[in-house]
Amino acid sequence: AQKVTQAQTEISVVEKEDVTLDCVYETRDTTYYLFWYKQPPSGELVFLIRRNSFDEQNEISGRYSWNFQKSTSSFNFTITASQVVDSAVYFCALKGYSTLTFGKGTMLLVSP
Amino acid sequence: NAGVTQTPKFRILKIGQSMTLQCTQDMNHNYMYWYRQDPGMGLKLIYYSVGAGITDKGEVPNGYNVSRSTTEDFPLRLELAAPSQTSVYFCASSNTGTGNNEQFFGPGTRLTVL
């Protein structure tokens, strides 16, 4: 069975601070994909990134960056210079050979 | 493209009532999914479909039924509503069933069973 753990239930930061959201996963599948989704207060789920298990290159997209390390089974997400609009619940998810498994999410609160 | 649409957005049911949550996608995706999200929890898969006429159970299927008569529509049926089914329901679709394609989500239906 596959599992995704987001140990941080809630994080509070002040605007312009950097923040890292942790994600640790478990799977026996040799090929798998990792995802991050954002759920703002309005409730919809917004896809942020997909990474496959063969590509350990870090990725940067504007203020967002992702660090994938197979050795530690982690796929962490960093927001640089956080903004109030980043306030949301962020979900990490894993898909191996079976269905998509979500972590419980981390609520990020960015205050002005 | 409207993407994935869900109706209704909100609904209150009494125990024992039945209802159907509607889901439609206009992206010609083969795969469709129903999830539920309970407070403080991630999404759990209820049912999914790999194409018209084919459905399969997910992690938490009890109390629900689905059908897939067309590529576009994937309704979720609650036959005898129970308080444990109070949740936010999300429908999603993807082009394939592999992880190489992300799932696109609808806006959700907030259901309360009293």
HADDOCK unambig.tbl for C-alpha pairs under 7 A between the chains (distance, minus, plus):
assign (segid A and resid 32 and name CA) (segid B and resid 99 and name CA) 6.92 0.50 0.50
assign (segid A and resid 33 and name CA) (segid B and resid 99 and name CA) 5.39 0.50 0.50
assign (segid A and resid 43 and name CA) (segid B and resid 107 and name CA) 6.87 0.50 0.50
assign (segid A and resid 44 and name CA) (segid B and resid 106 and name CA) 6.99 0.50 0.50
assign (segid A and resid 44 and name CA) (segid B and resid 107 and name CA) 4.88 0.50 0.50
assign (segid A and resid 44 and name CA) (segid B and resid 108 and name CA) 6.82 0.50 0.50
assign (segid A and resid 45 and name CA) (segid B and resid 105 and name CA) 6.09 0.50 0.50
assign (segid A and resid 95 and name CA) (segid B and resid 99 and name CA) 5.77 0.50 0.50
assign (segid A and resid 102 and name CA) (segid B and resid 42 and name CA) 5.47 0.50 0.50
assign (segid A and resid 102 and name CA) (segid B and resid 43 and name CA) 5.94 0.50 0.50
assign (segid A and resid 103 and name CA) (segid B and resid 42 and name CA) 5.40 0.50 0.50
assign (segid A and resid 104 and name CA) (segid B and resid 40 and name CA) 6.51 0.50 0.50
assign (segid A and resid 104 and name CA) (segid B and resid 41 and name CA) 4.50 0.50 0.50
assign (segid A and resid 104 and name CA) (segid B and resid 42 and name CA) 4.00 0.50 0.50
assign (segid A and resid 105 and name CA) (segid B and resid 41 and name CA) 6.88 0.50 0.50
assign (segid A and resid 105 and name CA) (segid B and resid 42 and name CA) 6.03 0.50 0.50
